[in-house]
């Protein structure tokens, strides 16, 4: 059995150097998870969410469900 390593990336919208996250979506198909980390603390903690939960989050963000006033 081989262990696939995360391939981290952040959105092209994150070029301002601000508060960004990185995701390793390459693990969604094989392991069913999407690891998420702070792009400024790459050696820090990693939060792993299910691929389904991450997909729901992205869909909600695209739909504007998390907009603040």
Residue, then its C-alpha position, 0 to 999 in steps of 0.5 A: x500500500x502506498x501513502x499519497x502525500x498532500x499536494x498543498x495549494x491555495x487559491x489564485x485569489x490569495x495573492x495578496x499575502x493576507x489570511x489564506x488557507x491551503x488545501x490538499x484536495x488530491x486526497x479527496x478521491x483516495x482517502x475521502x478527506x481534504x486537509x486544510x492548513x494556515x498558509x502562514x503556518x505550514x508546520x502548524x496544525x492541519x484540519x482534515x474534513x471529509x470531502x463531502x463537507x469541504x464540497x458543501x463549504x465551497x458550494x456555500x461560499x460560492x452561493x454567498x452563504x457566508x457573506x458578512x454585513 
